[in-house]
Amino acid sequence: KLTWQKLKQLNQFPDFNNYLIFVLTRLKSEDEPTRSLSGLILKNNVKAHYQSFPPPVADFIKQECLNNIGDASSLIRATIGILITTIASKGELQMWPELLPQLCNLLNSEDYNTCEGAFGALQKICEDSSELLDSDALNRPLNIMIPKFLQFFKHCSPKIRSHAIACVNQFIMDRAQALMDNIDTFIEHLFALAVDDDPEVRKNVCRALVMLLEVRIDRLIPHMHSIIQYMLQRTQDHDENVALEACEFWLTLAEQPICKEVLASHLVQLIPILVNGMKYSEIDIILLKGDVEEDEAVPDSEQDIKPRFHKSRTVTLPHEAERPDGSEDAEDDDDDDALSDWNLRKCSAAALDVLANVFREELLPHLLPLLKGLLFHPEWVVKESGILVLGAIAEGCMQGMVPYLPELIPHLIQCLSDKKALVRSIACWTLSRYAHWVVSQPPDMHLKPLMTELLKRILDGNKRVQEAACSAFATLEEEACTELVPYLSYILDTLVFAFGKYQHKNLLILYDAIGTLADSVGHHLNQPEYIQKLMPPLIQKWNELKDEDKDLFPLLECLSSVATALQSGFLPYCEPVYQRCVTLVQKTLAQAMMYTQHPEQYEAPDKDFMIVALDLLSGLAEGLGGHVEQLVARSNIMTLLFQCMQDSMPEVRQSSFALLGDLTKACFIHVKPCIAEFMPILGTNLNPEFISVCNNATWAIGEICMQMGAEMQPYVQMVLNNLVEIINRPNTPKTLLENTAITIGRLGYVCPQEVAPMLQQFIRPWCTSLRNIRDNEEKDSAFRGICMMIGVNPGGVVQDFIFFCDAVASWVSPKDDLRDMFYKILHGFKDQVGEDNWQQFSEQFPPLLKERLAAFYGV
């Protein structure tokens, strides 16, 4: 702190920066680290207030940089390069016109240090200012620079060759014109360097080819066979950095439409290479403490705990034949997050995963012979990599793997009790990737043994295994849902026992497993014996945590799921939980206000506290229903909600509207007095730029309609036009379309006279967006609304009647009176147009639609 204050004092002197540059460039008597440090302090000053440097000082610094870029020390050259690019990115590229010409000129120097220093600086400028260099602002310097760089691909020094490629590489992704004009020369030069002795050069060549594959695949296609052969070799390069860059090639190629066609004949070589890259390296094992089997008593170091992000509540509708899509699974290749830096193992596994999705079963003939040898290998490192392979292909090759699973799953369950912790943890992950299949079999076959063993692993002595088991168990819960009900008592005993055992980081994952359990088994959790097991430890944690502790996030999320599942069973615990949530919202709003008024005295609040609290209040309102009324009556939540709905942060508004909708359903008596103030805010938030905010506002309006009835009339015009605009917008996400359609239908249900005149403007997208929704309350009220509007304005539906027919046919079992409404409209239309015209009209129907309408409505 003293040093910092001293620096601050010195910065009062305008020529202090002259001293700093002097130490860096001329004080050769000092050691290099000291001189470099002086340059880095100067760089920070440039960053902070270069605008206020007196012109003579700025000029002196620039001159010194250019004069000394060829310093004998590589550390000093690098420091000067950093300083130059920092000045350049302060808008000085325009104000320092001689910089680029002089640096390019210095490249011609006979002196290695000068050439290398200038190249180092140019590389940093290319990295920091690539867009500016390719713009008219500077008279397109790249037209000179790129051909210049290309000449140096053949330089005798590997360091210089490497700089030259790195400079050009900065311009591939943006398709800089100057590079596109020289693309063939560039590719030729790259090929010439393919077998360079220097690993840094090979790495940059690989990186260039990977990027070209994305932006100029047309230029690579003629050479694709040889490029693939080259990348096969580089993926096995003895330098791991080169191998990693090369391995990225397979990830990128998998995204290209031509992947299957160009790669099919090379799979026989590629698959063994990728599989081989999936073994832990010796350094990985040391970093992962692979030989430490028991570490559960060792507290976590705080920097190991990744920040958690709360995903705000979004209201969605249930779909037909819903099955969780695999999209979330894409993220969980994170089987060794302590090495969360990307490495060859992860890249190889990711490449195998995407290739499995491209080639599907065609991959298996190349893999199965290898897998057998890996999975039963006596060396644990090899066996571990085999289990990882099996997990990586789970999504893409599932169909082809099914015949082998009855044999493989028991083997993997056995691996859960392997003596090596890293084998146990990877077995957890791989088994979770096959959870869907496990659940589809009779429960005693695999589900029961898997669950029993996973629960043991949740209580493992090794923290990494605990973590992997908890995550895998959460996935299993999502797949198995109510299949877990018979085992609830046993599951809860284990999870509650883990509470007393876990260190900090895994505790956060445990909350997630408990929340997912509650989501999966729902009201089955509402049994006195289960509540007695689960709630005391949760409430104890709740009482231990302070209001400013971020561990509240996962705990609040968990409690929200538990409250929704327990419903009335949560009543004994709801008062303190409710109060605290209101307090969190109030505190955050107050702090935000202080910050806005006096930003120099107060810190900006972390609004996540407020968002999570609003979401838990939603969970309480949903779970407790009418019981939440007394809590709302005794608090100022409606006033707070009015402020939250107008917050500048979209996620806060998103969660406020979800809570508004839930309170509207649970205790409208407290919402009604605020409607006149709330509706205009809801109207302004029907802005599809913020998808989730717009979605939740739309849903809340629909819920308010159902409570207000005809009294909604004064507010229809505030929201209707926006809703109709959204439902007609191209590329609107499905969830938003569905909620918009429901709300338009509900508005029409309570105010048909106001909404029906616009029928023609929304009927077609309305019908198409609701045909895939399952029968439920929301769909019911929306379709009643449409029927009433058709009654008021039958002409509005005539042109799109086939879409209406299709939407009606999507109902499995409408209530009798709704079916009557459909019947009347269909027959009314048929009678109106006459038998012959109806025949012609119904000829356009797909066979299934024809059948359903005939069977259900006799038309």
Secondary structure, DSSP 8 states (H G I E B T S, - for coil): -HHHHHHHHHTTSTTHHHHHHHHHHT-TTS-HHHHHHHHHHHHHHHHHHGGGS-HHHHHHHHHHHHHHTT-S-HHHHHHHHHHHHHHIIIIIHHH-TTHHHHHHHHTT-SSHHHHHHHHHHHHHHHHHSHHHHTSGGGT-THHHHHHHHHHGGG-S-HHHHHHHHHHHHTTTTTT-HHHHHTHHHHHHHHHHTTT-S-HHHHHHHHHHHHHHHHH-HHHHGGGHHHHHHHHHHHTT-SSHHHHHHHHHHHHHHHTSTTHHHHHGGGHHHHHHHHHHHTS--HHHHHHTTTT----TTS---GGGS-------------BTT----GGGGGGGG-TTGGG-S--HHHHHHHHHHHHHHHHGGGGHHHHHHHHHHHHT-SSHHHHHHHHHHHHHTTTTTHHHHGGGHHHHHHHHHHHTT-SSHHHHHHHHHHHHHTHHHHHHS-TTTTHHHHHHHHHHHHT-SSHHHHHHHHHHHHHHHHHHGGGGGGGHHHHHHHHHHHHHH--HHHHHHHHHHHHHHHHHHGGGG--HHHHHHHHHHHHHHHHHS-TT-TTHHHHHHHHHHHHHHHGGGGHHHHHHHHHHHHHHHHHHHHHHHHHHH-TTTS----THHHHHHHHHHHHHHHHHGGGGHHHHHTS-HHHHHHHHTT-SSHHHHHHHHHHHHHHHHH-HHHHGGGHHHHHHHHHHT--TTSHHHHHHHHHHHHHHHHHHGGGGGGGHHHHHHHHHHHHT-TT--HHHHHHHHHHHHHHHHH-HHHHGGGHHHHHHHHHHHHTTB-S-HHHHHHHHHHHHHHHH-GGGTGGGHHHHHHHHHT-SS--HHHHHHHHHHHHHHHHHH-HHHHHHHHHTS-HHHHHHHHHHH--
